[in-house]
Amino acid sequence: MTTPLLPDEEARRRAATELGTTFLVEAGAGTGKTSVLLQRLLTLVRSGRSPLERVAAITFTERAAAELRVRLRSEIETALAGPLSDEERRNLREARSQLEHAQISTVHAFCAALLRERPVEARVDPAFSVLDQFGANLLRSEAWHEWLAQEMDRPTGRRDAGTPGNAEGLCRRAA
């Protein structure tokens, strides 16, 4: 019994194999975005087009990044157990050795890595840390309440939502 092809099977194949083309993959949860990205990464390193250490695979959640790393290791191991040319085998072994240092991360982690690489140019404290969700919510709430208090203290008719106040400083600290 064969599995029926998905309606977008051709688009998935192209996204996984056409390395000279940029693709935007937009789909709901559980539809296979990670699988397409995984296949593209495998095609990229297997072909020797790029070592894994020069690739950035960016996801939105820590869970998706961790899953991608684990699945990539598994796929590399599976591919290495099968028939390969000497070049493909060498490329996949190299990718396996680079996996722990590969830039497979969230958007936040990727941006933080870039800022840590060039803190002077970015004008950030080199010892900065990225807020977790709780800290971000707390800071957002604090900024909102401070802005609201400021606006309530202004005389009627002089309130302007676009006027920067002390809340702007809080938002800059959050950034």
Wavefront OBJ file of the C-alpha trace (Angstrom):
o trace
v 0.000 0.000 0.000
v 1.468 3.351 -0.999
v 0.998 6.593 0.884
v -0.944 9.158 -1.125
v 1.038 12.216 -2.165
v 0.310 15.464 -0.394
v -1.174 18.257 -2.531
v 1.973 20.345 -1.951
v 4.447 17.489 -2.442
v 6.147 19.173 -5.403
v 6.630 22.423 -3.436
v 8.087 20.439 -0.523
v 10.488 18.614 -2.835
v 11.621 21.880 -4.428
v 12.142 23.561 -1.043
v 14.255 20.615 0.097
v 16.392 20.238 -3.018
v 16.623 23.502 -4.967
v 19.462 25.078 -3.012
v 19.898 27.994 -5.410
v 16.374 29.224 -4.690
v 15.111 30.992 -1.584
v 11.829 29.681 -0.240
v 9.376 30.988 2.316
v 7.605 28.126 4.048
v 4.412 29.271 5.714
v 2.019 26.751 7.215
v 0.149 25.888 10.384
v 1.443 23.836 13.288
v 2.076 20.184 12.556
v 2.055 20.484 8.776
v 5.703 19.579 8.165
v 7.689 22.850 8.143
v 10.405 21.311 10.310
v 10.571 18.252 8.035
v 11.074 20.443 4.972
v 13.792 22.454 6.743
v 15.445 19.230 7.882
v 15.487 17.811 4.349
v 16.926 21.078 3.001
v 19.699 21.013 5.632
v 20.530 17.411 4.756
v 20.650 18.204 1.041
v 22.871 21.191 1.748
v 25.478 19.373 3.837
v 25.312 16.085 1.947
v 26.053 17.855 -1.327
v 29.001 19.716 0.166
v 27.461 23.035 -0.810
v 28.046 24.333 2.705
v 29.461 22.979 5.932
v 26.919 22.877 8.756
v 28.948 25.383 10.784
v 28.143 28.057 8.153
v 24.389 27.480 8.217
v 21.812 29.241 10.386
v 18.561 27.361 10.950
v 16.196 29.667 12.813
v 12.944 28.595 14.475
v 10.483 30.341 16.771
v 10.576 28.060 19.809
v 13.267 26.376 21.899
v 11.343 23.144 21.506
v 11.430 23.337 17.695
v 15.162 24.138 17.708
v 15.924 21.201 20.010
v 13.742 18.902 17.916
v 15.465 20.015 14.729
v 18.921 19.329 16.200
v 17.900 15.842 17.423
v 16.187 14.953 14.148
v 19.132 16.224 12.108
v 21.520 13.998 14.082
v 19.214 11.024 13.529
v 18.896 11.708 9.784
v 22.655 12.080 9.416
v 23.191 8.743 11.192
v 20.562 7.063 8.994
v 22.129 8.483 5.830
v 25.609 7.372 6.924
v 24.334 3.806 7.333
v 23.181 3.721 3.704
v 24.882 3.841 0.317
v 26.801 7.080 -0.272
v 29.590 8.362 -2.416
v 32.891 8.986 -0.635
v 32.281 12.737 -0.857
v 28.763 12.509 0.602
v 30.016 10.289 3.440
v 32.827 12.766 4.204
v 30.397 15.711 4.129
v 27.909 14.011 6.444
v 30.629 12.963 8.905
v 31.865 16.543 8.974
v 28.303 17.782 9.565
v 27.883 15.296 12.417
v 31.049 16.610 14.068
v 29.824 20.223 13.709
v 26.296 19.580 14.964
v 26.842 20.721 18.561
v 28.228 24.062 17.350
v 25.686 24.579 14.568
v 23.534 27.706 14.698
v 20.224 25.902 15.142
v 18.317 28.202 17.428
v 15.416 30.527 18.036
v 15.190 34.010 16.589
v 15.999 35.419 20.044
v 19.055 33.218 20.531
v 20.342 33.989 17.036
v 19.980 37.746 17.569
v 21.630 37.497 20.991
v 24.576 35.643 19.432
v 24.977 38.389 16.833
v 24.834 41.098 19.507
v 27.395 39.268 21.664
v 29.676 39.003 18.647
v 29.640 42.796 18.135
v 28.495 44.469 21.377
v 30.399 47.721 20.811
v 28.908 48.285 17.361
v 25.438 47.361 18.665
v 25.926 49.600 21.722
v 24.874 46.893 24.158
v 26.419 45.681 27.383
v 28.455 42.575 26.483
v 27.068 40.885 29.605
v 23.412 41.392 28.596
v 20.920 38.575 28.944
v 17.753 37.822 27.022
v 14.615 38.071 29.115
v 12.596 34.941 29.564
v 8.854 35.143 28.934
v 8.097 35.937 32.579
v 10.642 38.772 32.674
v 9.417 40.198 29.359
v 5.801 40.175 30.564
v 6.810 41.835 33.825
v 8.771 44.589 32.066
v 5.957 45.172 29.563
v 3.452 45.483 32.405
v 5.737 47.864 34.306
v 6.216 50.044 31.211
v 2.462 50.103 30.557
v 1.607 51.107 34.129
v 4.301 53.789 34.170
v 3.101 55.226 30.854
v -0.509 55.141 32.001
v 0.337 56.923 35.258
v 2.240 59.571 33.285
v -0.682 60.115 30.941
v -3.145 60.354 33.831
v -0.997 63.073 35.457
v -1.102 65.293 32.342
v -3.727 68.005 32.119
v -6.767 67.054 30.020
v -6.252 67.861 26.357
v -2.476 67.461 26.532
v -2.459 63.675 26.431
v -0.659 62.239 23.435
v -0.077 58.509 23.085
v 2.895 59.222 20.842
v 4.767 61.370 23.350
v 7.778 59.528 24.696
v 8.082 59.467 28.429
v 9.876 57.438 31.014
v 8.165 54.329 29.645
v 10.320 54.721 26.549
v 13.386 54.182 28.707
v 11.879 50.988 30.068
v 11.194 49.740 26.556
v 14.752 50.548 25.516
v 16.068 48.629 28.525
v 13.900 45.692 27.470
v 15.340 45.789 23.966
l 1 2 3 4 5 6 7 8 9 10 11 12 13 14 15 16 17 18 19 20 21 22 23 24 25 26 27 28 29 30 31 32 33 34 35 36 37 38 39 40 41 42 43 44 45 46 47 48 49 50 51 52 53 54 55 56 57 58 59 60 61 62 63 64 65 66 67 68 69 70 71 72 73 74 75 76 77 78 79 80 81 82 83 84 85 86 87 88 89 90 91 92 93 94 95 96 97 98 99 100 101 102 103 104 105 106 107 108 109 110 111 112 113 114 115 116 117 118 119 120 121 122 123 124 125 126 127 128 129 130 131 132 133 134 135 136 137 138 139 140 141 142 143 144 145 146 147 148 149 150 151 152 153 154 155 156 157 158 159 160 161 162 163 164 165 166 167 168 169 170 171 172 173 174 175
